[in-house]
Amino acid sequence: MKKNIIITGASEGIGAEIAKILNNGNDNIFLIDKRELKEIKESKNIFFYLCDVSIKEDFKRIISEIIEKYGEIDAIINNAGEMNLANLEEQKDNLIERMINSNILGVINGTQLVIDSMKRNKKGTIINIASTAGRYAYVNHAVYCGTKHAVRGFTKTMRQELAQYNIRVSIVSPGAVYTDLAKNGETENKYLKPYLEWRDKDRAYVTSKDIANVTKFVLEQPQDVIIWDVVVTSIRQIR
């Protein structure tokens, strides 16, 4: 049976790789991002919507359009996020707001907006992409860590609230991933350079494809089986 799967933050990196690995030629895959597509193209079953997921009315309009045209939502992967590193004293207000809006509000919006559809469908899967920064503390990551801790707490609560409706809510927490996430932000070089040196020197990272493979595994379990929380890192990243 054809499924309708939404992926946010899908213009590149993890989101794009998840779309590629889930593209079986049959299921409808809906990509949502505030940036134009970079690593994947639209096709007969891959559709792109330009939207900032933190703006609820815009996000709601897109979800409603998808449901009207293609039917109920089977899964959403809340992957959109931003990372801007700095000592908190030097963290710019606009970057704090952007991380909170994208990393927390975007996940809340994406989850809330599909619940009714999944209830009507009598099943559904919500996967929130978080980070090891939602489990541990890292210097110069105060706001980013705070947002990812919030995602983890939110996910655990939603798992309990929605289980009675046959809706699974899982979390995938990558460690360092070889993407442009940090570079796409506005992190000053004095913070960005040491982070990238740590990440890249000893290949202390996994790839977007690694995270996509794990996400696919979580999604494709039988509907009455849920993987609550999975952490994925390079063997060379010890926390």
N, C-alpha and C positions, 0 to 999 in steps of 0.2 A: 504493500500500500504506500502511495506517495506521501511523504512527510513534508511539513513546512518548518524550516529551521531558520532562525534569526541569529546572526552573528554581528555584534557591535565591535567597533574599532577594527574594521576589517580591511582598511586600505593597504596595509602592509603588515609585516611581522607575524606575530602569533595568529591574529585574526585571519589574515590571508591564507596562512598555512592550514588552519582548521577548515576553511572553506574548500581548499584544494583537496584535502584528504577525505572530506565528507561528500565531495561531488561524485556521486555514483551514476550520474546521468539521468536519474529518475526523480530524486527528491528536489523540492524547490528550496533554494538557499537564498536568503535575503540578507544582503550586506548593508550595514548602516555605519556611516562614518562622517565626520565633519570635514575630512579631507578627501580629495578625489582618489580613485583607485590607482595604486602604483604597481601591485604585484599580481593582480588577477583581473580578468576581463569578464564583462557581462556575457551571458550566453542564453540559450533557450530556457535554462532552469536556474540561472544565477542572475539575481536582480540587485541593483544598487540604489540606495537612497542616501542623499546628502542631508545629514542632520546632526546636530549637537544633542546627544542623548540627555544632557542635563536640562534641556529646554523641554519640559514635559508636554506642552501642547503640540509642539512639532512632532515629538516622538509618538504621541497618542494618535495623531492624524495618520502617520505612516502605518502603525500597527493596525488601525481600523481599516485602512486601504488594503493591506495585505489580507486580512480576514475576509473582507468583502469580496475580493477577487479570487482568492485561492483557498479559503477555508480556515479552519481552526489551527492554532499554533501548536505544534508538537514539541518544540524545544527552542529555548533561547540560550545563547552563550554570551553572557555579559563580560566582554573583554576590553571595552574601551577604557582607556586610562592615560594619565600623564605622570611623569616623574621629573621633578625639578629639585635638585639637591642644593643644600646650603645649611650652614649653621643658622639656627632659628633667628638669631639676632639680625642676620643679614637677609633673611628670606623676604622677598618682596610680596606685598599684600596681594597683588593681582595673581601671582603664581600660587600663593596659598589658596586663594579662592578657586582658581582653575583646577587644582588637584582635588579639592573637596567636591567641587561640582562634578567633575568627570569620574573620579574614583569612587565616590560614595553616592551622590545623587543620581548619577547615571545608572548605577546598579539597582538602586531602589526603584527608579522609574521603570527600568526594563522588567524587573520582577513584577511590580504592581500591575503593569499594563497588560500582562499576558495571563494573569490569574483567572479572570472570568472565562477566557477562551479555553484554557486548559480544563477548567471545571466542566464546561459544556462538553468538552472532548473526553472527559472522564479519565484523563491521563495527561502527563506532561513531564518534561525535564528542564530544569533550570540549572545551568552551570555557571558559577561565578569565578572568573579568573582573578586570583588575588596575588600573593607573593609570600616568600619567606619573611618579608618585611611585615607581614601580618602575624608573625609568630615570634620574631626576634627583634632586637633593637640594633640599629646601625647608626654610627656617627654621621652627621650631616643628612640624615634621612627623617628627621623628627616628624614633619608634616606628612610625608609619604608613608612612613610607618603607621602614623595615626590613622590615615585613610584606609590602609589595608587591614589593620586591626579591626576597624569598623566593619569592613566587608565580611570579615570572618565571623564576627559576632552576629551580624545581620543574617548571614547564611545559615548559621546554626539554629537561629530562632525560626527562620522561615521553613527550614526542614521539618521542624516539629509542627508548625502551624498547618502546613500543606499536605503532610503525609496522609491525613484522613481523606483527601480528595484524589489519592493516587498520583500526586505530583511530587516528583523527586527534586530535591534542591541540594546540589553538591558544590564543593569548592576544589579548585585546582590551584595549588600554590607553587609557582615556579621560583627557583632561585635566580641567579643571574642568567639572562638569556642574551644571546648574540643578536640583538636587534638595534634599531636606531631610536629606541624609546628615550634614552637619556639625551641623545643628540638632538632629538626633535623638540625638546624643551628649551628653556632659556637658562640652563645651568651655567654659571660662570666657569671659565676654564680652570680656575684654581681648585674647584670642586670636581669638575668633570674629568680632568686629566688623571688624577689619582684613582678615581673610580674605574676608568677604562683600563688603566695600567694594571690594577688589581684583577679585573675581570679577564683581561686578555693575555697577561704575561704567562700564566701557567694553564691557559685554557680552562679557567674556572667558570665555565658557562655551559649551558645546554643550548640547543638550537630551537628555533620556532617549530621545526618539524617534530622534535622530541615532544614538545608540549602538545602539539596537534595530535600526535599518536596517543598520548595519554588521555586527552580530552575525548577522542573517538572511543577509546576503550570504556571510559566512564559512561558515555552516552549510549553505547550499544549493549549494555547489560540488559537482561530481561527487566521489564517494567517494574516487577515487584522486588528487584534487587537494586540497592543503592550503595554507591561508594561515597561515604560521607565527606572525606577530606583526604586529599593526596598531595604530598610534597614531592617535587621533582627538581633535583639539582645535579650538577656535575659531581662526580665522585671527589673532585678536588675542592669543592666548596663544602666546608665542614659545618657551617651554620648560616 
